[in-house]
Amino acid sequence: MTLSLADLTSAAAVQAALDQYALLGQEEFLRRHGFGRASKFLVLNPRTGEWADSKAIAGVAVGLQHVGSGGLKASDFSGGEATVVRCLINLGFEVQDIEQIQGRDWGEHEVALIVADYLQMLMAELAGQAYNKTLHRKRLMAVLPGRSAGSIEFKHCNISAALIELGYPYIKGYRPRANFQRSVLLQVVLEKLGEASMLDETALAAVERPAVVVELDDFRRVKTDAPRMEPAANEPSPAYLRPPVRRDYFAREAQNRSLGQAGEEFALRFERWRLIESGAGQLADRVNHASKTEGDGLGYDIRSFEADGSERFIEVKTTAFGDRTPFFVSANELAFSKQHAERFRLYRLFDFRAAPKLFELGGRIDRHCSLDEATYKASFSG
């Protein structure tokens, strides 16, 4: 018996095809049944919230309704608006143009998939293990057919911003973007953090790991531009959102004395190199590691010079994570930066364990960062 799309009259058969799609995943489902990826329309699985290739679902559903027929092959029918779309809608399913889906807010099911995948990559990065971002992105695109590679990358950056807000490190390369779908994303991130039982142990080990002084003679590629302040979303975070592990990993890293001391030593050598490069080599030997020779509490770590001989006071903050990682200042450091704004510099070292980079904030610290009134945590969103 020759079948056509008109023979698809069972919503249960369509749902069975969608369930099989969810079980196998897009790539295996399409391969097994001989269909290509949809170029225009997707159908929503009401049970999972997952979008699926509409033509493939319809073709397979015909075979599930008419057992033994083998269903329809891709070459047997058209997957357009007047055929597959109309058929599936008439059977009670939601069908959307891929471009419309890409422009819509992410559903909770979609967010859950990408957050879980992100945390797997983060765990590997914190543990110092290699992973393949491209492969992870391809796998996500297979289960999120309504999302482009660009939208997935952008959502990764939103997840980075959410993690920073919750006191967690983020993946290098996924630069935090603070304006995100807070009501859904923050809640899902918290749920997935609660399920990632080893993440706390891995993150804690990463921030408390001892550091050694980085050997470097040429600092030409070390200096970079400082991050710009990014206005946070106007939508407030729900008051009930609390991290499953109430631990601020950035605060724990700030207490890592070996990391702080290694960063100061690095900045000290950078300063001497900077003066030599600027033609003021006679001042290089006079650069003083003040926090070491005179003790903490000065409001700065290094007393250096400008090329004209005037003093430069440098406070050093070091992290093993990315450039937008928050850092902590003391009330004394903030006050000193205000009183000596013309001569004060904050050196922020980041990616310190892998490939140290440095950016400079000149003048008052609060001119560049958003400062929490209670903790003096400085961040680049606010």
Secondary structure, 3 states (H helix, E strand, C coil): CCCCHHHCCCHHHHHHHHHHHHHHCHHHHHHHHCCCCCCCEEEECCCCCCEEEHHHHHHHHHHHHCCCCCCCCHHHCCCCHHHHHHHHHHCCCCEEEHHHHHHCCCCHHHHHHHHHHHHHHHHHHHCCCCCCHHHHHHHHHHHCCCCCHHHHHHHHHHHHHHHHHCCCCCCCCCCCCCCCCHHHHHHHHHHHHHHCCCHHHHHHHHHHCCCCCCCCCCCCCCECCCCCCECCCCCCCCCCCCCCCCCCHHHHHHCCHHHHHHHHHHHHHHHHHHHHHCCCHHHHHHCECHHHHCCCCCCCCEEEECCCCCEEEEEEEECCCCCCCCEECCHHHHHHHHHCCCCEEEEEEECCCCCCEEEEEECCHHHCCEECCCCCEEECEC
